[in-house]
Each structure stands twice: as C-alpha cells, then as structure tokens.
Amino acid sequence: MRGFLTLFFKEVLRFWKVSLQTVLAPLISTLLYLLVFSHVMADHAEVYPGVSYAAFLVPGLAMMSMLQNAFANSSSSLVQSKVTGNLVFVLLTPLSHWEFYWAYVLAAVVRGVLVGSVVVLTVWFFFPIPGREPLWIVVFALLATILSGSLGVLAGIWAEKFDQMAAWQNFIVLPLTFLSGAFYSIHSLPPFWHTLSRFNPFFYVIDGFRYGFLGNSDVTPWQSLLIVGSACLALSWTTLALLRSGWRLRT
Amino acid sequence: MTAAIEIRGADKRFGTVHALKSVDLTVEAGDFFALLGPNGAGKTTLINLLAGLSVADAGTLKVMGFDVGRDYQQARRNLGVVPQELVFDPFFTVRETLEIQSGYFGLKHNDDWIDDILDNLQLADKAHANMRTLSGGMKRRVLIAQALVHRPPVIVLDEPTAGVDVELRQSLWKFIQRLNREGHTILLTTHYLEEAESLCRRVAILKQGQVVALDTTQHLLQSRALGSLEDVFVAIMQDSELKVGA
C-alpha cells in the first residue's frame, strides 16, 4: 500500500511543481473560451428553456478542461519517463500492475478535479450558475477523470516518442472533447453528427455533468452513468491487462 | 544455503539477434562477482532479465531463491540495480528522489539510512539540489544511492564508474566493499578490468551471449599464468574466437 501511495503522491507532486502550466494555464484558456463564446452566442436561442448560453457553456467547458488535463497528466508523465529513461525507477520496484495503474489514474483524477473546481469557482464570480444535483456533479467528475486518466495511461504505455503522444492528443482526445456537446446540444446537430455523437463516451460525461448543474440534459443521467461506467470498466480492464503483460514497458 | 543469484538456461532473442544463449550462472550469497565481456556480449541483457526489465524467452532466474517472474515482488525487494544509463527525474531534489524510491519499496522511516548513503557517496551537501543541476558524476552517485535505498541483499552495478572521477571511484569502492563485508552480494559489470581484479572474488566472462569463462579471479590468473585479468580477458577472447572459427 505504501508503494502505491508513494507513486500516487509523487505523480501529484510532479504536476503541482509546475502548477503554472498544469493548473493556471487551463484556467486561463477556459476563461477565454467562455468570454468569447458566451459573448458571441449571447443573442442566440436558449439551448434549454430559461437557461442562458453562458450557464449552459460553463459545465461543458469545465468538463472539457477536466478531461484534457486528466489525460495530459498520466500520458505526459509516462511518456516523459519513457523517453528520458527514468521509468526504470518504477519498473525496478515491487509495485504491482494494479498499484501502478491506480497511482497514475488517481493522480490524473486529482489534477482533473482540481482544474475543474478552479474553473467552476472562478467562473461562478462572473456567471453564477446553479448546482441542482451535486451528487451527479461529483459522480461524473470522478468517472470522467478516471476515464480520461486511464486513456492517458494507455497512450503513455503505447507511445515511445513525443510526436506519438501528440497524435493521441490531436487526433483522439481533442476531437472527442470538441465533438461531445461541450459547446452545443447534440439535438441541434444534423442527423449524421447527432448519431455519431451518441458513440462518443465524452458526450455522456459532459451531458451527465451538465445535468448536475442545470437539471437539464440531452439524455437521462442514468443512461450516461451506465455508458460512462461501462467505458471506464472496459478501458481499465484493457489497460490493466496490458500492464500485467508488460507490453511496451518490459522488453 | 540459497544462492544470491541462480540462472538456469536463460535465453533471450531480440528479433534476429540471439542476445543470450542458454546461460547458466550461480552467484553465492556474500560473493563479490564480476560479469565481464565486450560490448554487446549480453551483460546488460542478463541484468535486465534479473531485474524484470526484460522477460526471458526460456530458462529460470532467481534472486535469493525468488523467481523473478513468479515471485517478482520478493525478487525485486532483494535486488538493487544501478542502471548503466545516466537517467534521472528532473522534477525532484536528491533527497526527494531517495525518499520516493524508498517509499516504492514500502519503507517509511528510512532517513538514517538515506543520510548514511548520502554521506558515503559524498552527496550530503547536494541533498536539496534539484537533479537537473547535478554534474554527470553526481547523477551517477544518486543512481547508486537509489539502488541501495532499500538495503537489498543483492546489489547489481552495471558499469557504475563510467565517467566518474578517481576520488569518487575510490570512495565508492570503499563503500561497496563495506556493504560486501556486511553480507551484501555484489554483481559488478565493468570495462575497468583492474577494478574487477582487485575487488572481485569470482569472474564470469560473456561473449556473444554465452559464458566462455567462469572461475575465481585467483584461479583464472594462475591457470593462464598471465600477469593481469586484462591479459586473461584478451586471451580468453582470442581462444573463443578460434573455437568459433574452428
């Protein structure tokens, strides 16, 4: 247990030591998104009756930030350690594949939730939004960051170079987060994109998280919970199996 | 008595390269053992198999009686490895690095031993320096400290003195000899054969993935009637080339 806690705290300490880059920078970029989009879209029709576009946007932007930062935490730490060679210090220890996996994922959860909390609290001063179902907010914040942190571990195991990691970031994580209903309701999309969005687990994460704040969503939170929970289990199982086999870590 | 290291039929291929060819090797507990060989002989591959950084295609490897695959946690608790590459984590100070490494092995109150290692490796005044700011020789010392932090009974040093100044080499060997006297088993690879000759009781020489010589240092020197281990090494390399040629 102590080995696991040490790796977890080390991973938290790692991002905290560069918090300007890992916490403050995402806050600034999210505030800029909010400023620009809420201003441009202010006169458009309400997405949900009685809910301003800014109030609709805040949970989506906060969740997008959480997803991206949770992914970045586990993936960048692993790929940096692989490229510089210092992952050997972890691989030489008696840590099990379970401890390895959960230490990286939970550190990603801490960073994701921290960034999300800072975004929501900061934005609240400018756009006070309700928090109608706090339990759903917590549930989807945790599941989202576990999902994204796991994806980061998977990417970190697979990638051997920084450009391979950039490919994951640009070709998988960014499209999944942008095409997830963070900025719009998927009901406003043409049929093809609407159907495609239904296969994106990040859509359910954002929809369920938004339900927690507004009490409105495109699908029921229970449906989102089922899909996001299943995605978390499938991804965790796959990543743990790969870690156990030593794939791309132990030659 | 359980051997510190027991290797039976260890075989490893990387694609078309046959890095280790059914290697058998036993290192007794308390021994100071040299694993020698030219570049590419398979020394680091063998160490990586022992450390669990690579997985053998065939054969069994045990550390203090624990199989490196089946009982990997026990095997790794009993093993400290100083890797050949100069690697470090740029986010942390020397002391943080050692405390973290200690924690990975489940150790909580390890400050006295960490202080002892820092003193013996002349790192005490750099304890709070970030790893990025250290010279190459200093980083090498931290690597050695990391391998020792959990007091492993078996210590593997893969070319620990490469790029290290004379003063540190002397203090390092003094410290390693002390650990050996206290009962730690030492497995050393080095290209400085005079170091191996003066320190090691037994020697194995690898060539192209095979053990071509295995004996006590004294017996190797006597049997060849040559003046130094370096001369013996050269002679064995030439002999094995003739055998391969025949």
Interface residues (C-beta under 8 A of the other chain):
Chain A: M1 R2 G3 L5 T6 L7 F9 K10 L13 R14 K17 V18 S81 T84 G85 N86 V88 F89 V90 L91 L92 T93 P94 L95 S96 G246 R250 T251
Chain B: F14 N48 A51 G52 L53 S54 V55 Y72 Q73 Q74 R76 R77 L79 V81 P83 E85 V87 F88 D89 P90 F91 F92 E96 I100 Q101 G103 Y104 F105 G106 L107 K108 Q146
